Amino acid sequence: MLEADAADLVIEDGVITVRGAPAKSVPATDIVPDEGLELLESFDPHRPLAYSSGCHAAIVAVDPETGQVEVLRYVIAHDIGQPINELIVEGQMHGGFAHGLGYALFEAAAYDPDGNFRTASFLDYTIVSTGEVPPPALVHISTPTDANPEGFKGAGESGTIPVPAAISNAVEDALCKVRADAVVDHLPITSDRIVEILGS
C-alpha cells in the first residue's frame, strides 16, 4: 500500500508511515483484513537454556548419644542472573533450603518387612517446621545470562538440590570425629541412623 520495504515502516499512534517520508502514511486500521490478523512471535536464544548456579556450605553439631543433628550455620551463595524481585528470590532460597533440609534429615518413608507403608500420615512421616529450619545466610551474585534478553536464570532449584549433599557431608565430617570410618551413604540421616552408624 505504501510501496515501501516493511523494514522502513513505523507504527505510531495508530498510523503507519515510511521512515524518512512522513507524508506517506495510512491508518493502521486500513490494512487489517476483514478476517483479522494472526500474529506469531518467537525468540531463539544463543543457548537453549539458562542455568542458575550456587554453592552451599553447612556446619552442624551432632549428639552422638541421641543422634540429634543441629544446623549451626548454613550459607547459600547463588547466581540467578538478573533478579526480578530480590525479596521473592530470598523467599525461594529459604523455602528451598527448608525443603532440602527435610529431605536430608527428616522425611523417611518407612516400610515393614511385608512391604506395608508405615509412614502414611504426618503423625509418622516427619517434616520440618520453623523450629528445625535456621535462616540460611544468603550471598547474592548477579551474572546476567546472554540466553535471554532480560538476563534471567532460574532460582528454585539452586536453593534445594545441594542441601542434602551439604548436610550429609557436614554430618559425616562430625561423625568421623567420633568414629573415623563413619560413612553417611543414604538419606534421610535420621537420629536412629546416626546412632546405628556410630554403633556398628
N, C-alpha and C positions, 0 to 999 in steps of 0.2 A: 504493500500500500504506500509506503514512503520511499520505495526504491533505494533502500539503504541496507548495508550489511547489519545483521542482527547485533553484532558486537558494538555497533555505533549507536544503538538505540538507548535512550534514557527514559525511565518512567518516573515521573514526579508529579505529585498532586493529581493523579488520575489522568495525566496527559503523557503521551509518548512523543518524544522529539528526537531529532537526529543530532547527535553531538556535533557542535560546531555550526549547525544550521538550524537555529531555534524556530525559524519561520516554517520549517517543515514539521508539522505536528498533526496528531489525530487523538481524539479522546480514546482512552483505553477501552471503554465500553463498546466502541465501534468495531473493534477487532474480535470480540468474543462471538463465536458462532452460536446459533440458536440452541444447539445441543450441549453447550457449555464447554469447559476446558478440563483437561486432566493433567495434573502436574506430578511429575515423578522426579524426586531429588535423591541423590545418593552421595556417600562420602567414602572414599577409598584411602585409608591411611597408608603411611610408608611401611608400617609394620602391622601385622594382623591384630595384635593385642597389646595393651599397655599393662604391665605387671607392677604391682606395688612390691615393696621390699621392706624388710625390717630385721632387727636383731633384738633378741630377748636375753636377759640375764636374771638369775634368781639366786637369792641367799635364803636358806631355810635352816630351821632348827628342828631336830628330830629327837623325841624322847625315846631312848632305846628300850625302856621297860613297857611303855604303853603303845609305842608305835605312832604316837601323835606327831603330825607334821605342822609346823607353824611357818608361814611365809614371812620372813623378816623384812625383805626388800625385794622388789621386782621392778625391773626397768625395761621399757619398750622404746627402742629407737626405731622410727618408721619413716618411710618416704612414700607419700601418696601423690606426689606431683603437686599440682596446684589445688589447694583445698577450696571448696565452695563455702563451707561454713565450719570453721575450726572447732566450735563447740560441739557440733554434731559428730565430727571426727573423733573428738575426745570421748564422747559417749560410746561410739563404736569400739574404740580401743578398750575402754573399761568393760563394756559388755562382752567383748570378745575374750578378754582376759578371764572374766568370771566363767564363761563357757568352757574355755580350755582348762581352767583350774578344776572345774567339776569333772571333766573327762580324766584329768591326771590323778586326782586323789579320792574322788567320792563315788562316781556313778558306776557301780558294779552290778552287772546283770548276772544274777546267780541262778544256777540250776541244780536240782538234786540229782542223785545218781540215775534216777529213772527218766531224766530229761524234762521234769516239770519245772516251770519258771517260778522261782521263789521270790522274786522281787517285782511283782506285778503292780504294786501301788507305791505311793510316796511314803508310806509307813515303813517300807522295806528298802526302797530304792532311794539312796541319799543324794540329794542335790545341794549345791552350795547356797548359802544365804549371805546376807550382808555381813554377818559376824565372821565368816571364813574368808572373805574377799578383801584384802587390804588394797587401798588405792595404789595402782602402779604409778611409778614415775614415768612420764612421757617425754621423749626427746623428739621434737618435730623437725623433719628435714624436708625441704621442698625443692625437688628437682623436676621441673615440668617435663613431661614426655613430648616427643615430636610425633607421637602416634595419633594425636587428635589435636584440633585447633586450640582447645582450651588448656591443654597440658595436664588433663586429669589422669589419675591412675586409680586403682581400686583401694578400698580401705578396710573392708570387713575381714578378709582372710588374714591379713598381716597381724591382727590383734589376737587371733585364735589359734592358728595352726602351730606356731612354735612353742606354745605354753607347755604342753605335755612333755616335750623333749627337754626344755629348760628345767622344769620341775624335777623330772626323772634324773637328770644329771646332777642337780643340786642335792637331791635326796641320796643318790648313790655315793656322792662325794662325802656326805655326812656319815653315811653308814660305814664307809671304808675306814673312818677314824676309829670305829669300834671293832669292825671285823674286816681285815684287809682284802678278803676275797669276796666281799658282798657285791652282788650284781642285781640291778633292777632290770628285769627283762620283759615285763609286761605291765599293762595298765588295767585298772587303776591301782595306784600304790596305796592300798588301804592300810589301816593300823594293823590288822591281822597279818597282812602280807609282810609288813616290816618286821614284826615280831618273828614270823616264820623265817625270813631271810637271816636275821641275827641268830636265830636258834639252831639253824640247820648246819 
